[in-house]
């Protein structure tokens, strides 16, 4: 059971992603994107459950990658395609494919480097590219904004297509890129800030329940802003590391 429970949660991630596609086919956009959000929450806890129960396994790692590709690569690509990119089915399908392929490339790169020691981004506390669940959220952010601002927002199909294509193209590039991004595990809070952080988590949860689409839209914008900040932070960390390395001995007289 220690192995079955976390794998069952991973299977729920896959099921949630595919259920989102099912809702998108019938035009139930709220339910469709909600399924991807639920998949993201489940994906965030399955690994922690496995470590807590000491039930991590090679099978679970492989299943997790397949579930992530389905829920955060294939499903968001189909949802955003049916919502907007279908209005230009030729080029629109290319953008949808770009998201799914970029997600697969990111997951393959992540799995292939699990045992690699020389990972400068990881050593400095950063990720390489944006994670697959974050990529799915960013790709669906135009739908978040539309559900928040009402049916008149992006009502013109050409504008909707242009915005969706730009967002999903940028997201795909960031997933497949080697851009350093912030990692939650690298965040260190001073003791004086812990109560403030708990208050912030509580307020975020309340906002997510009261105004989910506004909260998800603003969260997507905040993460997009954090990417260039992470690049600057990583460059600063690398400069400090280089400055801390003692210079080698000079040439002999």
C-alpha positions as CSV (number, residue, x, y, z in Angstrom):
1,X,0.0,0.0,0.0
2,X,2.9,2.3,0.6
3,X,3.6,2.1,-3.2
4,X,0.0,1.9,-4.4
5,X,-1.3,5.1,-2.6
6,X,1.1,7.6,-4.3
7,X,0.7,5.9,-7.7
8,X,-3.1,6.1,-7.3
9,X,-2.7,9.9,-6.8
10,X,-0.6,10.0,-10.0
11,X,-3.3,8.1,-11.9
12,X,-5.8,10.7,-10.7
13,X,-3.5,13.4,-12.3
14,X,-3.8,11.6,-15.6
15,X,-7.6,11.2,-15.2
16,X,-8.1,14.8,-14.3
17,X,-6.2,15.9,-17.4
18,X,-8.2,13.7,-19.8
19,X,-11.4,14.8,-18.1
20,X,-10.5,18.4,-18.8
21,X,-10.4,17.5,-22.5
22,X,-13.8,15.8,-22.2
23,X,-15.2,19.1,-20.8
24,X,-13.5,21.1,-23.5
25,X,-15.1,19.0,-26.2
26,X,-18.6,20.0,-24.9
27,X,-17.6,23.6,-24.4
28,X,-17.6,23.5,-20.5
29,X,-14.5,25.7,-20.2
30,X,-14.8,26.3,-16.4
31,X,-14.8,22.6,-15.7
32,X,-12.1,22.0,-18.3
33,X,-9.5,24.4,-16.8
34,X,-10.6,23.4,-13.3
35,X,-9.6,19.8,-14.1
36,X,-6.1,21.0,-15.1
37,X,-5.8,23.0,-11.9
38,X,-6.8,19.9,-9.9
39,X,-4.3,17.9,-11.8
40,X,-1.6,20.4,-10.8
41,X,-2.5,20.2,-7.1
42,X,-2.5,16.4,-7.2
43,X,0.9,16.4,-9.0
44,X,2.3,18.6,-6.3
45,X,1.4,16.1,-3.5
46,X,2.0,12.7,-5.1
47,X,5.8,12.9,-4.8
48,X,5.5,14.1,-1.2
49,X,3.1,11.3,-0.3
50,X,5.6,8.8,-1.8
51,X,8.5,10.2,0.3
52,X,6.4,10.4,3.4
53,X,5.3,6.7,3.0
54,X,8.7,5.7,1.7
55,X,6.9,4.3,-1.3
56,X,9.0,5.9,-4.1
57,X,9.7,3.5,-6.9
58,X,11.0,3.4,-10.5
59,X,7.5,2.5,-11.7
60,X,6.1,5.5,-9.9
61,X,8.7,7.8,-11.5
62,X,7.9,6.6,-15.0
63,X,4.1,6.8,-14.3
64,X,4.5,10.3,-13.0
65,X,6.2,11.4,-16.3
66,X,3.5,9.9,-18.4
67,X,0.8,11.5,-16.3
68,X,2.5,14.9,-16.5
69,X,2.8,14.7,-20.3
70,X,-0.9,13.8,-20.6
71,X,-2.3,16.3,-18.0
72,X,0.1,19.3,-18.6
73,X,1.2,18.7,-22.2
74,X,-1.5,17.0,-24.3
75,X,-4.7,18.1,-22.4
76,X,-3.9,21.9,-22.2
77,X,-2.9,21.9,-25.9
78,X,-6.2,20.4,-26.8
79,X,-8.2,22.7,-24.5
80,X,-6.6,25.9,-25.8
81,X,-6.9,24.6,-29.4
82,X,-10.7,24.0,-29.0
83,X,-11.1,27.3,-27.2
84,X,-9.3,29.6,-29.7
85,X,-6.7,28.0,-32.0
86,X,-9.4,26.1,-33.9
87,X,-10.4,29.3,-35.7
88,X,-7.3,28.9,-37.8
89,X,-7.0,25.1,-37.7
90,X,-3.8,24.9,-39.8
91,X,-1.4,27.2,-37.9
92,X,-3.4,26.8,-34.7
93,X,-2.7,23.1,-34.6
94,X,1.0,23.8,-35.0
95,X,0.9,26.0,-31.8
96,X,-1.0,23.3,-30.0
97,X,1.5,20.7,-31.0
98,X,4.4,23.0,-30.0
99,X,3.1,23.0,-26.4
100,X,2.8,19.2,-26.2
101,X,6.2,18.6,-27.8
102,X,7.9,21.2,-25.6
103,X,6.4,19.5,-22.5
104,X,7.6,16.1,-23.7
105,X,11.1,17.5,-24.3
106,X,11.2,19.1,-20.8
107,X,10.1,15.9,-19.1
108,X,12.6,13.9,-21.1
109,X,15.4,16.3,-20.2
110,X,14.5,16.2,-16.5
111,X,14.4,12.4,-16.4
112,X,17.7,12.1,-18.2
113,X,19.5,14.4,-15.8
114,X,18.3,12.9,-12.5
115,X,21.6,11.2,-11.9
116,X,23.8,14.0,-13.3
117,X,25.9,15.7,-10.7
118,X,26.9,18.7,-12.8
119,X,23.7,20.8,-12.8
120,X,24.6,24.5,-12.3
121,X,21.0,25.6,-12.1
122,X,20.1,23.0,-9.5
123,X,23.2,23.6,-7.5
124,X,22.3,27.3,-7.3
125,X,18.8,26.5,-6.2
126,X,17.1,27.2,-9.6
127,X,15.1,25.1,-12.1
128,X,15.9,24.7,-15.8
129,X,13.0,26.0,-17.8
130,X,9.5,26.3,-16.4
131,X,7.9,23.2,-14.9
132,X,5.2,21.3,-16.8
133,X,2.3,22.2,-14.4
134,X,3.3,25.9,-14.6
135,X,3.5,25.7,-18.3
136,X,0.0,24.3,-18.5
137,X,-1.3,27.1,-16.3
138,X,0.4,29.8,-18.4
139,X,-0.9,28.2,-21.6
140,X,-4.4,28.4,-20.2
141,X,-4.1,31.9,-18.7
142,X,-6.1,33.5,-21.6
143,X,-9.1,31.3,-20.6
144,X,-8.5,32.3,-16.9
145,X,-8.7,35.9,-18.0
146,X,-11.8,35.4,-20.1
147,X,-13.6,33.6,-17.3
148,X,-12.7,36.5,-14.9
149,X,-13.4,39.5,-17.1
150,X,-16.5,38.1,-18.8
151,X,-17.6,37.0,-22.2
152,X,-16.8,40.3,-23.8
153,X,-13.1,39.9,-23.1
154,X,-11.4,38.4,-26.2
155,X,-14.7,38.1,-27.9
156,X,-13.1,38.8,-31.3
157,X,-11.9,35.4,-32.6
158,X,-8.9,36.9,-34.3
159,X,-7.7,38.7,-31.2
160,X,-8.4,35.5,-29.2
161,X,-6.3,33.5,-31.6
162,X,-3.5,36.0,-31.6
163,X,-3.3,36.2,-27.8
164,X,-3.5,32.4,-27.3
165,X,-0.9,31.8,-30.0
166,X,1.5,34.3,-28.5
167,X,1.0,32.9,-24.9
168,X,1.3,29.2,-25.9
169,X,4.2,29.8,-28.2
170,X,6.1,31.7,-25.4
171,X,5.2,29.1,-22.9
172,X,6.4,26.2,-25.1
173,X,9.7,28.0,-25.7
174,X,10.2,28.5,-21.9
175,X,9.5,24.9,-21.1
176,X,12.0,23.6,-23.6
177,X,14.6,26.3,-22.9
178,X,17.5,26.3,-20.4
179,X,16.3,29.5,-18.8
180,X,16.8,29.5,-15.0
181,X,13.6,29.8,-13.0
182,X,12.8,30.0,-9.3
183,X,12.4,26.8,-7.4
184,X,10.1,26.6,-4.3
185,X,12.6,24.4,-2.5
186,X,15.3,27.1,-2.6
187,X,13.2,29.7,-0.8
188,X,14.5,30.4,2.7
189,X,12.3,32.5,5.1
190,X,13.6,34.3,8.1
191,X,11.9,33.3,11.3
192,X,10.3,36.8,11.5
193,X,8.7,36.3,8.1
194,X,7.1,32.9,8.8
195,X,3.9,34.2,10.3
196,X,3.6,36.7,7.4
197,X,4.1,33.8,4.9
198,X,1.3,31.7,6.6
199,X,-1.0,34.7,6.5
200,X,-0.2,35.1,2.8
201,X,-1.0,31.4,2.1
202,X,-4.3,31.8,4.0
203,X,-5.3,34.9,2.0
204,X,-4.3,33.2,-1.3
205,X,-6.5,30.1,-0.4
206,X,-9.4,32.4,0.4
207,X,-8.9,34.4,-2.9
208,X,-8.7,31.1,-4.8
209,X,-12.1,30.0,-3.4
210,X,-13.8,33.4,-3.6
211,X,-12.4,34.6,-7.0
212,X,-10.6,31.6,-8.6
213,X,-10.3,33.0,-12.1
214,X,-9.0,36.4,-11.0
215,X,-6.5,34.7,-8.7
216,X,-5.3,32.3,-11.3
217,X,-4.9,35.1,-13.9
218,X,-2.9,37.3,-11.5
219,X,-0.9,34.3,-10.4
220,X,0.0,33.6,-14.0
221,X,1.1,37.2,-14.6
222,X,3.1,37.2,-11.4
223,X,5.0,34.0,-12.5
224,X,5.6,35.5,-16.0
225,X,7.2,38.6,-14.3
226,X,9.3,36.3,-12.1
227,X,11.1,34.7,-15.1
228,X,13.3,37.7,-16.0
229,X,13.9,38.3,-12.3
230,X,15.1,34.7,-11.9
231,X,17.5,35.2,-14.8
232,X,19.0,38.2,-13.1
233,X,19.1,36.4,-9.7
234,X,20.9,33.4,-11.3
235,X,23.4,35.7,-13.0
236,X,24.1,37.4,-9.7
237,X,24.6,34.1,-7.9
238,X,27.0,33.0,-10.6
239,X,29.0,36.2,-10.3
240,X,29.3,35.7,-6.5
241,X,30.4,32.1,-7.0
242,X,33.0,33.1,-9.5
243,X,34.3,35.9,-7.2
244,X,34.5,33.4,-4.2
245,X,36.7,31.0,-6.1
246,X,40.3,31.7,-5.0
247,X,42.7,32.6,-7.8
248,X,45.3,30.0,-8.7
249,X,49.0,30.4,-8.0
250,X,50.8,32.9,-10.3
251,X,53.5,31.9,-12.7
252,X,56.8,31.0,-11.2
253,X,59.5,33.7,-11.2
